[in-house]
Amino acid sequence: MLSMEGNANWGAKIVEEKDGYRIYRPSKYFRWLKLFTSTWLLSKVFDFASFAKDSPKTFAGIVASANYVKQLVVQNNISIVSAYHVLSAGLASALVCRELSIPLVTSVFGEIYAQPEFHSKRLAEVKCVIDVSKKLLSCSKHCALSYELLDLHPEVEAVYYGIDTQMFSPDKSPEIVRKKLGIGIKDKVILFIGRLVKEMGLLVLLDAIPKVLAEIENTKFVIVGKSGELLPGARDLSSRYPKNVFVIVDAPFEELPFYYAAATLAVIPSINERACLGLAIAEAMATGKPAIVSNIGGGPEVIVNGKTGSLIPPNDSEALAIEICRVLATGEDVLKEMGRLSRERAVSIFDKETTNRRMEEIFEKALT
């Protein structure tokens, strides 16, 4: 099987063996060389002339990727392709699978919500991907419905992406991170894990922090994530509240369970419909932590409001501050029960073994 991601890293050409998988990362130079040494482009321009005319660079990049995928499929005798994102890897893979008559499984995330006008103008290409795909998937019911923005109603199955529920589990020690940051074992800790950008709702949290500290001055906030546009703002807030706000940039993945373990509760305040279902929700729940989540995107599918966490209006720092204060005031017994229910629910719907078995079933059926 070949797996194609729409946001693949097209750096140096690398063939990497990892956990029994072979990973190809062709350089841009290599892809464009394949494009211009192939006669395939002319036929694709004819098939999708409007796309080629309106977005020549994007279209040429997709065809260049398709040329490379075709080479991999033929050389490695690949029998099925799994592609992520409709109008990138999805279309590139559809062109290949249609020509070579092999099955395609395509997963949609939040790209249609993020760019509805772009996808509306490219209905012929979207329909091509739908028609060629033996199976359409999404990582949440919310994003499975995104095709409806285009007045398309294909059958899409939501398969929640699995996590390692043994790695993310309540048995991790909270003291490791708390000692590292100088946080007391009894202090209340609010955790944010995600890219340090507006889309993830970090600005909402940064606006809420002073409001929470005005009510509960000893609350601690730990912000962990990949560097982004809001890193300076997060660091400025940490400078204002050095004993309350801690910013950790690019923490290794294997350390994340210990950050969740150190938390009292997690916050995932995503601001738009593109949020299919952040893994931070699943990881927090699996670690036995209640989460405050925006009532948007895929979050409401998995957070049972008042039982495993809370749902708040998106892009509302006042609501977030109020809910943080309310949850912290509920008492240890309530927080522990919410954590227990969160863990129970996470294991039932997010365990990677369950996800992997379902994906295997889907690929096996697509091959028949």
N, C-alpha and C positions, 0 to 999 in steps of 0.2 A: 504494500500500500504506500502511496505517496501522499504526504500531508503538506498542503500549501497554505501559508498564512498571508493575509493581505498586507500586514505591516511588517513583513520579513525584513531582516537586516541585510541589505545588499552591499555589504562591505567586501573585503577581500574574498577571493574564491577559496572556500575551505570545504573540505570533506572531513567531517568529524564523527567519530564513532563514540556513542554515549548510550549506556544502558541498553545495548542491543539495537540501537537505532543509528542510522546514518544521516547526518545533517549536512545539507549542501547550502552554502552561502555564496552564490556567484557574484562577482563584482559587476558594477554597472557597465564597465567596459566590456566584460564578457557577454553580458546580455545584449548590448547594442551591436556587438560584433555578430552575434547569432542572428540578430534581426536583419542586418544589412547584407548578410551572406545567404539569406534565404529568399526564395520567391514567394513565400507564404503570405507576406504582407499584402500583396496586391489583392488576393482573394478576400482577405479580411476587411480591407478598405471597402471593397464592393459590398460585402455583407452588412457593414455598419458604417455606411458613408457619412451619415449625419454626425455620429460620434467622432469619426476621424476628422471631420471638418471643424466641429465646434471645440473639441479638446484634443488637438493632434498630439501633444506631448503625453497626456495621460493615456490616450489610446495606443500610441506607439509603445509606451512602457508596458502596457498589458500584453500587446502582441509579442514584444521582446521576451516577456516572462513566459508566454505560451510556447514560444519556440524552445526555450530552455526546458520547460516541463515536458514537452514532446520528446526531446532528446533523452531525458531521464527515464521516461516511461518506456521508450523503445529499448534503450540499452539495458535496463534492469528488468525487463519483462514484467512490469508492474500491472496488476490486474484491477486496481481500484484507486481512485483519487479522492481525498478528503480536502475540501477547500474552505477557508475562512474568509468572510466578507464577500458580498455579492458582486460588486463592480470593481474588483481588483483581482485577487486570486480566484474568485468564483468564476468570473468571465474568462480569464486566461485558461483555467482548467476546463471549462465547458467547451471551449474551442477545441482543445485537445481530445477530450473524451468523446465529443461528437464525431470527430474525424476518425478516431481509432476504435470507436464502438466499445468503450469500456465504461463501467459505472462511475458516477460521481455522487458524492455526498457533500452538500454545501451547508455551512452554518452561517446564520445571520446573527450579528451582534447589534450594536446600536447605530450602525452607519446610516440606516434609512431615517431614523429620528434626527440624526446629526445633520444630514444633508437631504431633506425631503425634495427640494426643488431640483437638485442635481439628479436624483434618482427618477423623479417624474419625467425629466427630459430624456431619460435613457430607458424608457419602458421596453423598447425592443430588446435591449441587452439584458435587462432584468428578466424578461420573459424567456429569453434564450437560456439563461442559467436555470430558471425554474423548470423549463421543459426538458433540459438535458439531465438534470439531477434525478437520480433514483430516489433520493431521500433528502428532505430539507429539515435542518435542525436549528435549534436556538438554545442558549443557555438559560433562558427564562421564558415563561409564558408571555410576559410583557413584550419582549423583543420578538417573539414569534408572531405577535400581532402587528408588527411594524409594516408588513406588506400591505396592510389595509390602508395605510396612508396613500398608497399608490392605486387604491381601488382594486387590489389583487387579493385573492383569497385562497392561496395554495394551502395544502395540508402541511403543517409544520409541527414537529414534535419538540417539546422542551425537555432537554436532558441537562439537569443541573451539573455543573462541572464539579468533579470530586476533589476533595482534599484529603490529606493524610490525617485521619482522625486520631492516630496514635501520636503523631508528631505534635499536632495541635490538640492537647488534652489537658484536663484539670490537674493532672499529677505533676505539672511543671512547677518548680519553686518560684514564688513571687519575690524572694529575697535577692536573687542575683541582680536583677535590674534595679531594684530599689536601693540596694547598697551602692551600686555603681553611680547612681544619680543623687545619692544622699537623701532619699525619701524614706520616711519612717514606715515601719511595717503596718501601722494603724491609720496612716494617712489615706484619704480618698484620692484615687488616681483616675483621671479621665484620659483615655487613649484614642489617638487618631493615627491610623496607618493608611497611607495612600500617597499618590503623587502630590507634590506640593504645588497644586494648581487650582484655579477657581472652579473648574469643572467638578472636582472631587468634593467641593463644599468647604475647603479649608478657610476661605475668607469668611464664611458664615461662622465658623468656630472661632476664628481670631476676633471677630466682632463680639462674640458671646462671652469670651473669657473674662474681660473686665467686669461684665455684668454679674457673672457667677462669683468672682472674687469679692465683689462688693457685698454679697450676701453670705458667702462661706469663704472666709479669707484664707484658710489653710488648705484649700483644694489644690491638687497638683494636676498639671496638664502635660502629657507627654506626646509630642508630635514626631512621628517617625515616617520618613518617606524619601522618595527619589527627588533630587533637586529639581525645582521648577520656579515658575514666575513669582510665587509667593514666599520663597525662602527668605528674602530680605525682610519682608513684613513679619514673618514668624520670628526671626532673630531679633528684630526690633522689640517685639512684645516680650521675648525672653529677657532682653536687657532691662525692660521696664519692671519685670517681675522675675528676677533671677532665682528666687526661691520657689517659684510656682510654675514656671513654664520652661520646659526642656525640649530642645530641638535636636533630633538625631537624624543625620542625612546619610542615605545609602547604607543602612544597616544590612548586614548579611542576612540572607533568607533564613538560615538556620538559627538565627537569634530571635526571629519574630515570635515564636511561641513563648519566649520568656518575657517579652514585652506585654503580650496578652495576659500572661500569668500575673504580672505585676499590677494589672489594671483592676479597678473596681467595676468600671463599665467602659464600653467602647462607644464612639460616636462615628457615624457614617452619614454626614449631612449632604449627600449628593444634590445637585441643583437642577438637573434636567432629565428629560425622558431617555437620554442616551444611556443612563445607568441601568444596564440590563440586570446585573446582579453582582455587585462587587464581592470579590473573594474575602475581603475584610469582614463582611457579615458572617460568612460561613466559618472563617477562622476564629472569630470572637465567640461565636456560639459553640463551636467544638471545644474551645478552651473553657467553656462553662461561664461565659461572661454575658450579661444582658447587654443589649445594644440599643442606642437611640438612632433611628434611621429615618431619613426623609420619606414621606408618604408619596413616593414617585418611583418610576422605574420598576425594577423587579423586587425591591425590598419588601413591599407589602405581601408578597407571595410567601415569604418565609418567616417574617417576624409576626408573632402572634401578639398583638398589641395588649400590653398589660400583663402578659404571661412570660414571654421570652425577651421582652424589650418594649420599646415605645416607638410610635410613629408620630412624626411632627411635620408641619407644613414645610415644603422646600424653600430654601433661600430666606429663612426667617430666623435671624440671630436671637431675637427676643424670645421666640418660642423655644429655641434650643436651650437658652440660658435657664428659662423657667423649668423646662423638663429635666435638665441636669440637676437643678436644685431639688426638684420634687423627688426624683428617683433616689438621690443621696439621702433624703430625709426619711425614706421608707423603712430603714433599719436593716441590720445585718441578716436577719432571718428571711426577710422578703427577698433581699438581693441573692442570697444563697439559693432560695427556691427558684428564682428566675434563672439563675445560672444552671441549676440542675435540669430544668425543662429545656433550656437552650441546648445543652449538651445532648440531651436525649433526642431532640428534634434534628440537630445537626448530623448525628450518627445515622439517623433514619433516611436522610435525603441527600447528604453531601459526602458520605464515605466513598473514597475513590474506588474501592473494590466494586461497589454497586454500580457506579458510573461506568467503570471499565467493562463490566459484564454486559451492560446495556449497549455500549458502543460496539462491542464484539458482535452482539446479536444483530445490530443494525447493519454492520459491514457484511456479515455472512448472508443476511437476507438480500442485500443489494447485489451480491455476486450471483445469486440464483436466477 
